[in-house]
Amino acid sequence: MKTVIRAFFRTLRVVLGPVMLLKERLSQPTGVVREAAAQANVNQQCQSLALYQFSTCPFCIKVRQEMRRLSLPIEKRDAQHHAANRNELQEGSGASKVPCLKITEAHGQTRWLQDSDAIVAYLRQRFAAPQA
């Protein structure tokens, strides 16, 4: 029975995955436009961030869409197909749950932020464009 259930979900993932990726591609939000100096500052701050994610995870898609909306070049690390990334996620955060944002502070301390809503709130708070 366990094998049947796994096969069902694997098939579901294979069928729905491409549909979800197509929807993500077709519904990409327009990114925030900042002055060159401000965007350069944002780009530098994003170097201390890394998003551990699966390509077809709906919660990961939600975070990636927000990254596009805020024009954030955050490194994306595939924790589904790359064992090294999955191991780093497991060791750092204590779980292999995605999405997970790795935040390396200026003094070298690392924080792991899980849950798509918490990640989106953090990104909006830290990188929200000033109102014109």
Helices and strands as residue ranges (DSSP letters): H 2-26, H 36-46, E 49-53, H 58-69, E 75-78, H 83-93, E 100-104, E 110-114, H 116-127
